[in-house]
Amino acid sequence: VEELSAKGKYLYAKCFADGLGTDFDREKTARLMLSAGAAGSPEALEYIAEHGITYESVLADMERRRLAGGRK
């Protein structure tokens, strides 16, 4: 069950990464990929490594958006 949950989280993140059925959202992609990776998705871990996503970069993006008044 955990493997399916991790795969589902990865696929959900991929929708935001590709703008599939939703608008492209870099911040949401990064947050969801980190969640999928933590759940054990090898695809998410590969995506994270390829794109240099870190918890620190996600937090920094969120803080920049907050300081800009919520605009992306």
C-alpha positions in Angstrom: 0.0 0.0 0.0 2.8 2.4 0.8 4.3 1.9 -2.7 1.0 2.8 -4.3 0.7 5.9 -2.1 4.2 7.0 -3.0 3.4 6.5 -6.7 0.1 8.4 -6.4 1.9 11.3 -4.7 4.5 11.3 -7.5 1.9 11.3 -10.2 0.0 14.2 -8.5 3.2 16.2 -8.3 3.9 15.4 -12.0 0.6 17.0 -12.9 1.8 20.3 -11.5 5.3 19.9 -13.1 3.8 19.3 -16.5 0.7 21.5 -16.3 -1.4 18.5 -16.9 -5.0 19.3 -15.9 -3.8 22.3 -13.9 -1.5 25.3 -14.2 2.2 24.7 -14.0 3.3 25.4 -10.4 7.0 25.1 -9.5 6.5 25.6 -5.8 3.7 23.0 -5.5 5.7 20.6 -7.7 8.7 20.8 -5.4 6.6 20.4 -2.2 4.7 17.4 -3.6 7.9 15.8 -5.0 9.5 16.1 -1.6 6.5 14.4 0.0 6.5 11.6 -2.6 10.2 11.1 -2.1 9.8 10.9 1.6 7.0 8.3 1.0 9.5 6.2 -1.0 8.9 7.0 -4.7 12.0 6.3 -6.7 10.7 8.5 -9.5 10.2 11.4 -7.2 13.7 10.9 -5.8 15.1 11.0 -9.3 13.2 14.1 -10.1 14.4 15.8 -6.9 18.0 15.0 -7.7 17.7 16.1 -11.4 16.1 19.4 -10.4 18.2 20.2 -7.3 15.1 20.4 -5.1 15.8 20.8 -1.3 13.6 21.5 1.7 15.6 24.7 2.1 14.9 25.9 -1.5 11.2 25.2 -1.0 11.1 27.2 2.2 13.0 30.0 0.6 10.5 30.1 -2.3 7.6 30.2 0.1 9.2 33.0 2.1 9.9 35.1 -1.1 6.3 34.6 -2.1 5.0 35.7 1.3 7.2 38.8 1.3 5.9 39.6 -2.2 2.4 39.6 -0.9 1.4 36.1 -2.1 2.2 36.8 -5.8 4.2 34.2 -7.7 
